[in-house]
Amino acid sequence: MNRTSVLLQCPNPTCLHDANVAGQPWCERCQTPLCYRYVWAVGDVARQVPANVLVGDRYYVIAPQVWLDTQPALLPEGLDELPPEVRPYFKLYSHRLHVPVVYGFCQLEPDTAPVMLLEHAPIDRKGQVQPAIETAWEQATAVRQVYWLWQLLELWHPLKEANASLSLLIPGNVRVEGWRVRLQELLLTPLEGDRSPMGASMGTSLRDLSAVWAGWVARAQPEVIAPLQQICQQMQSDQPSQASFQTIRAALNQLLLEQAALLPLKLTVAGATTSGPQRSHNEDACYPLTIGIQPPTNDPLIPNLAIICDGIGGHAGGEVASQMALRSLQLQVLALLAEVAEGEVSPPEVIAQQLEAIARVVNNVIAEQNNAQGREARQRMGTTLIMAVQIPQSVPTPTGVGNAHELYLVNVGDSRAYWLTADYCHTLTVDDDVTSREVRLGRSLYREALRRSDSGALTQAI
């Protein structure tokens, strides 16, 4: 069998035409765009399955462990009792920008364990695995090299808490897609005294991480070799404390800001909102509103701020909440930007705490309005929120002072932020809805949770 003889099922539930030849963009019957969903098949058994075969009458093997789901409209096979290896994926669901999500399982042989399948794995739209970080390292710019290491350090504690820090210690498991670090799969740390089947040391300290980094740092761009080597030396402590971790984290973040500040920065914001084709009343609010309205030329928030609020609670409820949130956010972010302009460079955790505090204040403003009007249960008005703030912290550079290029996202509810390029569209936020709740709590696989009648119901809003 070759790829041109593979037949894909149409993802349109009213069509489900299953004779579309792989390679074509649309269903030949209903013209719905075909879904090319590639999954990563975990384990030695999957690794031994040759390419160009159909597995389980459903998955076409593109390359070792890269399978194409030929029936993407159907729910993947699940298990009555999920194995322990699934739990870390549940725990790390909020990090799915870097960590894959469990798609389902495939039973190859009756007497063997089912193969676990992962979606959101580092596979491009043509079924090619993204390059390993060590392969792409030398061609990367200095700022990108530092940013990759920054992301790995930010993942260290979440993965360690999920017993999956080994995932960062196997260089071939760490993949990169442009600016983003992605893990091929989660590798669990074996019991003490064991060794990884891949032959790696079982250490799970920052010292082990620095040993992996050392080879990359030696081949880094000249301008960052010395500071990165100093950071690796700090990581060599036998028993690094939380305080020393924060020191290392701060040093790496400062280096990232310094390198980013050397680059030019161009910001453009635009905003529009509509009621859509099904509703007659618009409860949304956005900032800036630039379509059909000329924004003030002296607005100090442009272009550093963008907000979307999707009102909840019906007429005279949702629209009021979204407008109240918008006005309150603008005032508080203006104060934050003024504080940033006058102060020293703040670390990410401090900025994040300030933005969280802003969101809480807005929540309290709307809650007090609900209480004052005697609104109860579903009558209480609210809004979702997605906000992007470019924090223009000034960082000294050899040529003067530059912008640190920091963009922070705040989201509550199911309004989203996406990263769009010519090659991909990535969701940067995680919804506060029933689907996400069920996965985070380990109650259901993502695709199963999506089938619930209340899957899109909000679990949190302002």
N, C-alpha and C positions, 0 to 999 in steps of 0.2 A: 504494500500500500504506500502511495506517496501523498503529499499534502493536497495535490490538486484533485485527488479522488475522495477526499474527506468531505462528508456532507454535514452541514450545520443546520440546526433547527432555528427557525425564526423566533426571536424573543417576544414577539407580539402575542399575548395570550389568546387573542381572537383568531390568530392565523396558525401559528405553530407548524408552518410548512417545514418539513424536515429533509428537503432534497436540495438545499442551497449548496453549491460547490464552494469550498473554502477558498478564500481569496477575493471574492466579490464583496462589494461594500453593502449592498442592500438585498433584502429578500426579493426573490424573483416573482413572488406572488403578490405581496402587499406593499413592497417598497420600504418596509421598515428597516432602518440601519441594523445590520447584523452585529451581534455582540461577540467579540473575540476575547474570551475570558481565559487567561492563562493562569494556572495554579502551580504552586511548588509542591511536589510530592516528597514527603519527609521519609528518611530512613534508608538503610542498606538495601532492603528489598526493592524499593522504588528505583534506587540507583542502578540496579541490575537489569531493569526493564529496557530493552533496546528501543531505539527511535523507530518511527514510522509504523507503529502498531496501535491498534485500538484496544484500550483496556476497559474491562467492565462494560463493554458495548456502549461506552460513553466518552471516554477520555482518549484523545489522540496524542501520542507521545512525540513531541517536537524534538526534544533532546533529553539527555539524562536528567530526570526529575522535573522537567518542564512539560506539563500536560495542558492540552487545550480542551476545554469543556465544550463538546459538540451539542449539548442540550442545556444551554444556560437558563432557559425558562423553567426548568424543573428544579425542585428542591434537591440539593445534594444529599446523599445518603448520610444518615446520622447514626448514633449508637444509643442504646438504652442506658448504658452506663459509660460515661466519658472517662478515659484514662487520665492518670495524674499529669501527664505531659501537657494536657490542655489548660490546666489551671493558670500557669504563668501567662498564657495568651489572654485569658480573661482579665487578669490583674493588670496587665500592661495595655489594655485596650485604649486608654486615653493617649498612649504614645504611638498610635497606629501610623503616624507620619513616618515613623522609623521602623516599627515592628509589624510583621504580618498579622493577619487575622485568620483564625481557623475557618475554613470554607466547608469542610465536610470530610467524609471518609470513603475509601474504596476498598472493597474486599477482593483481593486477588485470588487467594486460594482458601478453601473452606477451613483448613487447619492452621492458617497463619493469621497473625494480627493484622487488622485492617490498616491500610496506609492513610496517614493523616495528610490532608490537602490544605494548603494555605493560599489565601488570596491577599492582595496588596503586597505581594512579594516583589523584590527588585527585578522585575521582568518588564521589558518594554513592550510596546504595542505590536511588535513583530515577533514576539516570543523569544527575544534574546535576553539573556541574563545581563544585568548591568555590571560594569567592570568592578573588580575588587579594588579597594582603596590603595593597596600597594601597587597595583598596575597603573592606576591613574595618578598616583602621587606626584611623580616628577614633572608631569606636564601641567600641574595645577599652579595657579598663582599663589603668592605668599598668603594673601588674605583668605583664600579658599582653603589652603592647608591648615591654617590656624582655626578656621571655622569648622572644618571637619573634626579636628581634635576637640574643639569646644563642645560640639554636639555629643561626642563620645563620652566626655567627662560628665555632661548633664544626664546622660543615660545611666551612668555608673550606679548610683544609689537605687534608682527604681528597679534596675535589673538585679542588683544584689538582693534587694528585699524579696524579689520573686525567684531567688535561687537560680538566676540565669545570667550572672555576670560573666560566665565562661563565653557567652556569645560575643563579647567584645575582645576576647583573648585569642580567637582563631582568625587570623588576618583574612583568610578566604571567605569567612562568613560576613565580613563587613564590606558592603558594597556602596557605591556612590552613584548618584544620579544628579549631575550638575552640582549644585550647592548642597544637596541633601545626602546625609548618611542614612543607609537602609540596611537592616539586618536580613540575611537570607532566611534564617530561622532562629528559634531560641534553642540554645544548647544549655541543658541543665547541669549544674555542678554535681558530680557524683559524690558519694559518701567519702569521708576522709580515708585516705590510704588507697583509694581507687585511682585509676588513670583513665583519661578520656580515650575512647576507641580511636580517636584521631592522633593519639600520642602526646597530647598537650599536658603541661603541668596543671595540677588541680588548684593552684593558688588562686585566691580571689581577693587579693589586696591591691592597693594602688601601685605597689611595687611591681606586681605582675603586669599591670597595665602599662607602666612606664617601660618595662622590658620590651613590650610589643612596639611601643611608640619609638624606642631608641633607634631602630633601623630606619624608620621613616624620617625622623628628625635629622639624622645624619645626611639625608638626601633632600632636605628642605631647601627652599629658596634662601640664598645667602643672608638676606636681611633679617630672617627670623630664626636662623639656626641657633645662635647664642642664647636668646631668651627662651627658646623652647628647650634647650639643653638644661638651663637652670631650673625650669619647671620640672623636667624629668628627674633631676637630682632631688628636688623637694619631695617628689613622689616615692623616692627610694627609702624613706623612713620605714623601719621594721614594723612599727605599730602607729600609723598616722592617726591622729585624733580628728574629731570633727572640726576643731579649730584649724588644724593644719590643712584639712581638706578645703575649708573656706578660703584659706590663704592661697592655696594652689588655684582654686577656682577664680579668685579675684585677679591673680596674676595673668591667667590665661585670657580672662575677659578683657583686661586692660590692653594686652597685646592685640587682641582682636579689634578693639575700638581704634587703636592707633593705626593699624593697617587699613581698616575701613575708611578712616578719616583722610587717607591719602587719595582716595578715589573721588571722582566727580559724582555729584548727586543731583538728580532732576526729579522733582515731584510734581505730579499733576493730579488733581481731583475733579471729579464730575459726579453729579447726582441727579437722579430722576426717580419718580415713583408713580405707580398707576394702580387702579383698582383691579386690573386684569379683565379677562373676558367673561367671567361668571358673576362678579359682584358689582353692584351699582354704587357702593360707598367705599371710599378709600380710608382705611384706618392707619396707614403707614405714615411714617415721618422719616425724612433723611436730611443729612447735612453733608456738604452744601447742596442746595437745590439749584442746579445750574441750567436745567432745561426749561426754556421759556421765561426764566427769571434771571436778571443780571445781578450776581452777588456783589456785595460791597467791595470796592477795590482796596479798602483799608482794613479789611477783616484780618485781625492778627492770628486767627486760627487756620486760615488758608495759606499753604496747602498741607498743614501738619495734621489735620483731623478729618476723619470721615466716619459717619454714623448712619446706621439703619435701625429703625425701631418698627417692629410689626405689632400693631396694637391688638389686644385681646379684650373682649368684653362687650362687643357690639357697639352700635351707634351711641354716642355720648359716653362711651366707656373706653373702648380701645383707642379711639382717636385722641381722646383727652390724655390718656396715659402715655401714648407715644410722644405727643407734643410736650407734655410735662417732663418726660425723661430727656428729650432732646435739649430743651432749654437748660435744665439742671446740669447736664453733662457738659454743655458748652461753657458754662460759667466755671465749673470746677476744673476742666481741662485748661482753660485760660489761666487759672491760678497756678496750676501745676507747671505749665510752660514758663510762666514768669519766675517761678521758684527755680526751675532748671537753669534758666538763663543767668541767674545770680549766684548759684551755688557751684560746688565742685562736682566732679563726675560721680554719679551714684551707680552702684552695682545693680544688676537686673532684678535681684530679689527685692530691693528697696522700691524700685519703680513699680514692680508688680504689686507690692503691698499697697502702694498709693493708689494705683488704679482699682484694685479690689475695694479699697475704702470708698472711692468715688462711686462705684457701683452700689455699695451698701447704702450710701447716703441717698442715692436716687430711689432705691427700693423703699427706704423709709418714708420719703416724701410721698410716694404713691400710696403706700400702706396707710399713712395718716389721712390722706384724702379719702380713701375707702372707708376708714373708720368714721371720719367726720360725716360722711354721707350715709352711714348705716348700711353699706354694701356687705353682703354676706355670700359665702359659697361661690357659685358661678357668676354672681352679679358683681363680684369684685373685679375692677378693671386692672389691666396689667399690660405688659409689653415684652416682646423679646428684644434682644440687643446684640448687635455686632458693631464693634467700634475699633477703628485702627488709628493709632496715634504715633506719629513720627516724633521721637524725643530728640530734639536737636542739641544734644550735649556737645560742648566744645572740647576738642582734644588737641593738645599741642602736637604739631608735626614739624619735620625739618624745614618745611616751606611756610610755616605759619600756624594757623588754627583751622581745624577741619571739623565737619559734622560727623558724628560717630555712626551714622547710618542705622540707628536702632528703630525698628518698627514693632510696636506692641499691639496685640490683639486682645480684646475683651469680648467674650460672648456669653450670653445667657439665653437659654431657649434653643430654638432651631434655626435662627438666622445665621448664615454661614459666611466664612471668608474662603476664597479660593486663590490658588496660585495658578495663573494662566500663562502658558507660553505657546509657541507654535507646535510644540511636540506633546504637551500634556496639560491636563487640568487636575490639580490636586486640591482636595479639601484640607484646609489648615486647622479647622476647628472640629470639635466633637459635639454633637447635638445633646441637649438635655431632654431626652425623650425616653419612652418606654423601651425601645429597642436598645439604646445604649445602656440603660439601667439593667436590663436583663443580662446583657453580656458582661458588664462590669461585675455583677453579683455572681457570675458563674452559673446562671440558671439556664442559659440557652445559647446556642451558637448564633452568630450574627444573622445568617440567612434564615434560620428558623424563626428568630425573633421578628424579622421583617414581615413574616406571614401573619402575625397576630392582627386582629381587627383593630386593636388600639396601639399599634406599633408607633405611630407618629404622635401620640398624645404627649403633651409636655409634662415633664416632671419638675421643671423649674422655670420660672419667669420672673420679671421684675414687677 
